[in-house]
Amino acid sequence: MLLLTAALMTLSGAPTLIAQVPNEGLANLIIAARQKNAALLKQYSWNCRSELSENGVTKDTRVDTVTWGPDGQPQHTLLNDQSNPLPRGFLRKRVAEREREEMETYLKSLRTFLHQYTLPTAGQVINLISSTTIPAPSPDGALQITGASVVVPSDTVSLTINAPTRQTCRMSIMTFFNGDEVTVIATFKTLANGLNYPAYIQVNVPDKNLTLLIQNYDYMNQNN
Amino acid sequence: MIPRFSNRLVAAPAIGFLFLCACLGPLRSTAQTPPPGQKLDPLTMKWPRFFAANGYEFSVYHPQVAKWPGNQIQGRFAIAVRPAGTSNETYGVVFFTARTEIDKMSRLVTLEEFQVTKMDFPTQRAMQQVYQPIIQAELPQAAKTIPLDHLEAVFAISAEVAKAKIQQVDNTPPRIIYTTQPSLLVLVDGAPILKPLVGSYERVVNTRSILLLNTNLLASSYYLYAASNWYSAPSIEGPWSVNLAPPGDINPALEAALATKQVDPAYPASPLAAPLVVYVSTVPTELLQTTGQANMLSYENTDLLYISNTDNAIFYYLDDGNYYLLISGRWFKSNSLYGPWSFVATGTLPSDFKKIPPGGPKANALVSVPGTPMAQEAVIANSIPQTATIKRAEAKLTVEYVGGPSFVAIPGTSLFYAANTVTPVVMVNANTYYACQDGVWFVSSSSLGPWAVATTVPAVIYTIPTTCPIHYVTYAYVYGCTPQVVYVGYTPGYMGTVVVAGGVVVYGTGYCYPPVVVGTTYVSYPPTYGYGASMAVGATVGFAIGFAAGASSSCWYEPHYGCYSYSYHYTSYSYMHCNVNSCNYYTHYGTAVSSTYSHGYNPYTGTSYSAHSASAYNPYTGNYAAASHGSAYNPYTGAQAAGSKGVEGNAYTGNSASASRGVVGNANTGNKVAWNNGNVYTDKNGNVNKYNPSTSSYDRYGSSGWQSSTRSSSDLDRESWGQSTGSSRFSSWGSSGGGGWSLILSGKRNR
């Protein structure tokens, strides 16, 4: 699930794809901002706190430090894990372990599924922006880009872009995974030097009474 | 390619014989006037043109303009000459002056009083005395009629272009209303002035709308009749709502209002699907309207978005998070479509606006972006007059005052103007009065007349400031006269344009002039806002200005002052989508306008400017749309409205002008192969140059023929651009049927 954070980070990076489509100019501006942000992010490490709740009960809380590995991929180092202890007794423990494995498998699949909503390629950004109408920006310069059926039929994705910086302010997703409705709300922050990152991410799976809260913080420039 | 002449031309006789013949005068000319009704090949308006006489064949290349003050033009032609039937051409340059008769409706310029002032054939100077009489006799015919676009385009790139007169204007933002619903803006010229109408009804007289107040205490309310509906509101500010059950006695009030002939019922072009949202404003106001919620689209390679579902020019600049709105040539910005808006001062418009694709949506905004070629061209076009030759004995003027003449001082001058007439009348002193009617100045020793066509205009009149309601008359000129005629003209400023700091043309002075109401008669003055004034410089049509007030609601309101209020009957006419750069108010003078000139002839149709068909130009889309007689065209949306507005033809020639007045062209052109494809240019020093594609540079014609030139070619490149632009623009104009909005504005309107 931690990779979901990194996945959302890909909102800041995408390869180039050129096509003559409506609003391609705006799409290219956003893509360029994401690429610039992705390069900046490579200079940083940060902490990531994630909390999984089921039926309103916290099942697992962990804190990782995220750095960048030699392969250019984010590496997570566990700082603290406060997962609930497994029950005593062989059978009960075995059942709990299986449930935990199933949950991890589910969350891994969910993460992979939701990764598509980070629009990791320029083409996906262009497709979203070109297939929707963009309403008038609000007085604070927020540009709302809303698309439907972006990944699966009847899903909706709404990106709020800061017009002057072209960086993401907010992202909300409503989609369906394995027949269950899934909602994601990500709120972004921007550091003084312009680094844009998802500060809070909340994933809800109402049908399973699951809630995943992710908080990214303490961004440190490794070059300083 | 070896240049050649037509094989229809005679073979070259001996030089000596020709010299004799030339001294005696030209023996023949190939310049011809087409027979009536004959369609003229558009190519005849192209360059080079040809004539032959006395055994010599001449090829005349595209003119280049040095100066063009008023109606006097100075320029030069590159000319090639050779003995007939040979290929031994010699190049030279011919300088000329002429008086220009400019008809912006047909976009043709006729050169009158053509004088060859100098010529130089560097390799055959001894022969110049042979060529000179031929050229003086033939060139005025061969080059008599020139598409305005040919001259305008090359003039635009001329370094000799006179600096436009910069005017001080008021850029205070008007009230700007943004709506997403079909709406109607009703302008009241200041606080409502109520006059008794009939029964318990009073009429708001300082508006063209039918706006009534029922003073009956039991039904006290304002009532507006527009677009075939009654609307009512408790106060003039609103809120207004459709009233499906107006008072039973309101119909006589409506009839009484219509009977005043001072009101506009704002009939819709077609029945409205739903009542409009009504805004009544007593201050200068502009209505912004999107079809539903605003839909933003972006341009490639800019940081600009624009609103696609509106007729207005509204942009969003991503970098500063502001909307930029273009109204009447002025830019205003706000971080919200609902305002507040502030004026964007000269030099502070983001440079990205220069990157708006010239062929893309909202490209006409480029006219109002300082520094763009379109803005520059607009300034040039704004300086070129519509001219006419007025018969002094026939042009008449009667000034009707509302009550007795009432004169008001013009600030900053010793002048006074009459405040209670739609005809601008200026009192210079107690015994000298000038009046400007439809672009013609008249003079009288009395404010009541009789009026005679003025042969001069006092310079002080041209100091009337923009703060004065009749500033627009300072753009009407008298260029000269004979005992029989007066040469007059007006530039687009007469119709409301003003050149402001930054080198752009705007519409309106921005000043809000107080209305004059005498009795129940309302005299309105030039408004800057409220009519959707917009400008365009199209790739095909050139500079254009139009109004589209109420476009989205299909209801029309129009400027109504001086030049927009034809005649003296206070009758409203439609100028809502005119091209003020190609209209001709002189049509109002009928036969008093001399029509002996070749303008007035459409070389593409072989007739006069068609009075029964027109093509209207959409400044927003850049498209033309054919409009049949009596139809109105919405320049914003491209939609045609029903035929409530008529057109008339050009009074230069009348509705059935004879084509025998036609363009002087060269009927042989079609049989010729143009030398050098017309790419021969002269520079201001009289050197003849041609483009050499093999070296991508210009060769200069000297004493030993064509030689490679080492000089910078940038000026020649500009000449080349100007010529090609002018040619293509005129071709487009012609192929579109000519006319543009001009035909909608070519004469008085029929309701």
Interface residues (C-beta under 8 A of the other chain):
Chain A: P22 N23 E24 G25 L26 A27 N28 L29 T133 I134 P135 A136 P137 S138 P139 D140 G141 L143 A163 P164 R166
Chain B: Q293 A294 N295 M296 L297 S298 Y299 E300 N301 T302 D303 L305 I307 Y316 L318 D319 D320 G321 Y323 N335 S336 L337
